[in-house]
Amino acid sequence: MSSLFDLSNQTAVVIGGTGELCGAMAEGLAAAGAHVVLVGRSVEKATARLAKIEEAGGSASFEAADVSSKAGLVDLCERITTKHPTLPLVAPRTEALLRPRS
């Protein structure tokens, strides 16, 4: 069963990964073997989440970004794809999914 969820040698980008809900998602992806890139605005929250993932034996890094604008999102994508050319997994901010669409 564990091979079904094996993400070894994969990179997962978790936008909002410094928060509670997306942070828990990031921890799960790391536990499955992925290198997780946490995306958020708070270095303090990122440091705590990175420590939690690494203490559990996972691998993670942090990209500071404000993705509330198209320019911020484009900048983030350019930085991440430069460091991680193959990105099979991207987890969106959950609040973006809950926001009413106009």
N, C-alpha and C positions, 0 to 999 in steps of 0.2 A: 504494500500500500504506500510506503514512503516514496518509492520510485515514481509513483503517480504525481507526486508533488515536488519532485526534485528539480530545483532551479539552479543547481551548481553550474558555474561558468556563465551565468546570466546576469544582466544588470537590470535593475528595476528602479525607475524614477518615481518617487512618491511626492507629488505636489501637495504641500500641506503636511508633510511628514513630521514636522516638529510639533504638531498639535496632538490631541488625544486620540481621536478616531483614526486619522491617517497614520499617526505614529504607531498605533497598534497594528495596523495593516503592514507598515514597514517592518516591524518586529517579526511578524509572521513570514513575510517574504525572505527576510534574512535567515530565519530559522530553517527555511526550506532550501537555503544554500545560495540565494542570490546576493550579489553585492548591491546594496541599496543606496541610492542617492537621495538624501532627504532634501527637499526644497522648502524654504520658508524664509521669514524675515528676521527671526530672533536667533542670534548666535547663542544666547544663553539656553534657550529651549533645545536647540540643536545639539549643544554640548552634552546636555543631560540625556537626550535620546540616543546619541552616538555611544555614550558610555554604557547605556542599558543594552544596546544591541551587541556591543563588543564584549561585555561581561558574559553574555549568553553564548559567546563563541561566533557571533556573526560578523559580517564585514559591511561597513557603511562609510559614506562621506557626506559632506554638506555643501550645498550651493545656495548662497544667499540670493534671494530674488523676490521682487514684488510682481506677481503675474496678473495684477488687476488691470494692466493695460496691454495692448497688443505689442508695444515696443518692449515692455518688460518680458513678455513671453518669448518674443523673437530673440532677445538677448540671451535669455536662459537656454533656449534651444541651441543656439550657436555655441555657447560655452560647453554644454553637456555633450553635444555631438562631436566636438573637438576632442574631448577627453574619453568618450565612450562611443566610438563609431557605430557599434551595433547595439541597438536598444530594442529588445523585444517587448519590454513591459513598461507601461506608463500608467500610473494610477492618478486620476484627476482629484482635485479638491472636492470633497463631498458636498460642501455648501454650494458649489457651482452647479451640481446636479439638482439640488433642491430649490434653487432660485427660480422664480417664475420667468418664463421666456416671453419676450414681447414680440 
